[in-house]
Amino acid sequence: MRVLLKMVLDCDADAAWSALRSPEVFRRVSAPLMSFTSLDDAGFPDRWPDGEHRVAARAFGLVPAGEQIIDIRTETRLDHVHGRHENPVEVRIVHDTGRGLTWPLTLTRGWHHRMAVSAQPDGRTLYRDQLEFTAGPITPLVWLAYWGFWQWRAMAIRRLAPTWR
């Protein structure tokens, strides 16, 4: 099942790209619905490097929601707008193919989260966010929870984007 977001952010693409790779921004756009603590010995890095990062999640900062691996891979590619081959647009993408380690996060069996940014002619940023997941027979119920959380994240991202430099 999928959850999708597409919006134009009031910041430039470099600032949005930096924000996507920031654990602090991840924590800010998730709060207060979810809070995350690094379980890595060194804690959260300033920027997510490619690779696995272990975190603990809490709902509303209080209720343990399990441990998970955030597995980051970044990609830059050129996309052709509207099928045109002239003037391709640079798209930078963060992939997270992590997994839940403990219940209830293990209810989600497959996970691929993509966040993409590309510059717009007016200096703002096109932001696309897609989560694909499966949770077996309870996928529709899990989708409702993820959809609500993604709407929350969208509001927080829109609010914070003008502050990203």
C-alpha positions in Angstrom: 0.0 0.0 0.0 1.1 3.6 -0.5 1.0 7.0 1.2 2.0 9.9 -1.1 2.7 13.6 -0.5 3.6 16.2 -3.2 4.1 19.8 -2.3 6.1 22.9 -3.2 8.3 24.1 -0.3 9.3 27.7 0.4 13.0 27.0 0.4 15.7 26.2 -2.2 16.5 22.7 -3.1 19.9 22.7 -1.4 18.3 23.6 1.9 15.5 21.0 1.5 18.1 18.3 0.6 20.1 19.2 3.7 17.0 19.0 5.9 16.0 15.6 4.5 19.3 14.2 5.6 19.1 15.7 9.1 18.1 13.5 12.1 17.1 16.7 13.9 14.6 17.6 11.2 13.3 14.0 11.2 12.7 14.3 14.9 11.1 17.8 14.6 8.6 16.8 11.9 7.6 13.7 13.8 7.0 15.4 17.1 4.9 15.3 19.2 3.1 12.3 17.6 6.3 10.2 17.6 9.6 10.7 19.3 12.8 8.9 18.3 16.0 8.2 20.3 19.2 6.9 18.7 20.3 3.5 19.9 23.7 3.9 18.1 26.7 4.3 20.4 27.5 7.7 19.0 23.9 8.9 19.0 22.3 10.7 16.1 24.8 12.1 13.5 24.5 15.7 12.2 23.6 14.2 8.8 22.4 10.7 8.0 25.2 8.9 6.2 24.2 6.0 4.0 23.7 2.8 6.0 21.7 1.5 9.0 20.8 3.5 12.0 19.0 1.9 15.0 16.3 4.0 16.8 13.7 3.6 19.5 10.3 5.1 18.9 7.7 6.4 21.4 4.2 7.5 20.7 3.5 10.9 22.1 6.9 10.7 23.8 5.5 8.3 26.4 4.3 5.0 25.0 7.0 2.6 23.7 6.4 1.9 20.1 9.3 -0.4 19.4 12.8 -0.3 17.9 13.6 0.0 14.2 16.4 0.2 11.7 16.4 3.3 9.5 18.4 2.2 6.4 19.4 5.2 4.4 20.6 5.3 0.8 20.8 8.5 -1.2 20.6 9.0 -5.0 20.9 11.8 -7.5 19.4 11.5 -11.0 18.2 13.5 -13.9 14.5 13.4 -14.7 12.9 14.6 -17.8 9.9 16.9 -17.2 6.7 15.9 -19.0 8.6 13.4 -21.2 10.8 16.2 -22.8 14.4 15.3 -23.3 15.7 18.9 -23.2 16.5 20.5 -19.8 16.4 17.5 -17.5 15.9 18.3 -13.8 18.2 17.1 -11.0 16.3 15.1 -8.5 17.9 14.1 -5.2 16.3 11.2 -3.3 16.6 9.7 0.2 15.6 6.1 0.3 14.8 4.3 3.7 14.4 0.6 3.4 14.6 0.0 7.1 12.5 -2.4 9.2 11.0 -2.8 12.6 13.0 -4.8 15.1 10.4 -5.1 17.9 6.6 -5.1 18.2 4.5 -3.1 17.2 6.9 -1.9 14.4 7.3 -5.5 13.2 3.7 -5.4 12.1 5.0 -3.6 9.0 6.8 -6.3 7.0 8.0 -4.4 4.0 9.0 -0.7 3.9 10.4 1.6 1.2 10.2 5.3 2.0 11.4 7.8 -0.7 11.7 11.5 -0.2 12.7 13.5 -3.3 13.5 17.2 -3.9 14.1 19.1 -7.1 14.5 22.8 -7.8 11.6 24.8 -9.2 12.1 27.7 -11.7 10.9 30.2 -9.0 13.6 29.1 -6.5 11.3 27.0 -4.4 11.5 23.2 -4.1 9.2 20.4 -5.4 9.0 17.8 -2.5 7.7 14.3 -3.2 7.3 11.7 -0.4 6.2 8.2 -1.0 5.9 5.3 1.5 5.3 1.8 0.2 4.7 -0.9 2.8 2.9 -4.1 3.6 1.5 -5.4 6.9 -0.3 -8.5 5.7 -4.0 -8.7 6.4 -4.0 -5.6 8.6 -2.4 -3.4 5.9 -5.5 -1.2 5.5 -5.5 -0.4 9.3 -1.8 0.3 9.3 -2.3 2.5 6.2 -4.8 4.7 8.2 -2.2 5.3 10.9 0.6 6.0 8.4 -1.6 8.3 6.4 -2.5 10.3 9.5 1.1 10.5 10.5 2.2 11.6 7.0 -0.4 14.4 7.0 1.1 15.6 10.3 4.6 15.5 8.8 3.4 17.4 5.8 2.1 20.3 8.0 5.4 20.3 9.9 7.5 20.3 6.8 5.6 23.2 5.3 5.9 25.1 8.5 9.6 24.5 8.9 10.8 24.7 5.2 11.0 28.6 5.2 13.6 28.3 8.1 15.8 25.9 6.2 18.9 27.6 4.8 
